Amino acid sequence: MKDRQLPVVALTVLAAGLGAATMVAGLAMISGAQIGFLLSEGRNSTLASLIGVAELAVGVSTLVLAFGFWLQRSWAWGLGIAVFGLSVVVDVISLAAGVASLASTVFLAAVPVLVLWYLYQPRVKTLYGR
């Protein structure tokens, strides 16, 4: 068994937590969109559904990433950059489209920004073979 260093544990916990929160947010958007569709708010509900599906995909990807972080796979660093970058983009789009609140966007976008910064630290890059 590998000796888990603090950066590995921290990245795994953050990825798992953010993945779960993002999946919940995506499912909530999809559910809310379906209710909106039933209330004849077609355009907004379609947009909310698309953003919800994107959030759900980011959440699942982030959970896969947590697995890679835990096992210290070399692909996890690159996937982390891609997934957390995409997460920020989806969160900003959902805020701009008016389907997410400012508070949820700040939380769901602040954590990935911090993780992106952390991934570029020399010690962390070394742990993942970069």
Stockholm file with secondary structure:
# STOCKHOLM 1.0

chainA/1-130         MKDRQLPVVALTVLAAGLGAATMVAGLAMISGAQIGFLLSEGRNSTLASLIGVAELAVGVSTLVLAFGFWLQRSWAWGLGIAVFGLSVVVDVISLAAGVASLASTVFLAAVPVLVLWYLYQPRVKTLYGR
#=GR chainA/1-130 SS CCCCCHHHHHHHHHHHHHHHHHHHHHHHHHHHHHHHHHTTCHHHHHHHHHHHHHHHHHHHHHHHHHHHHHTTCHHHHHHHHHHHHHHHHHHHHHHHTTSSCHHHHHHHHHHHHHHHHHHTSHHHHHHTTC
#=GC SS_cons         CCCCCHHHHHHHHHHHHHHHHHHHHHHHHHHHHHHHHHTTCHHHHHHHHHHHHHHHHHHHHHHHHHHHHHTTCHHHHHHHHHHHHHHHHHHHHHHHTTSSCHHHHHHHHHHHHHHHHHHTSHHHHHHTTC
//
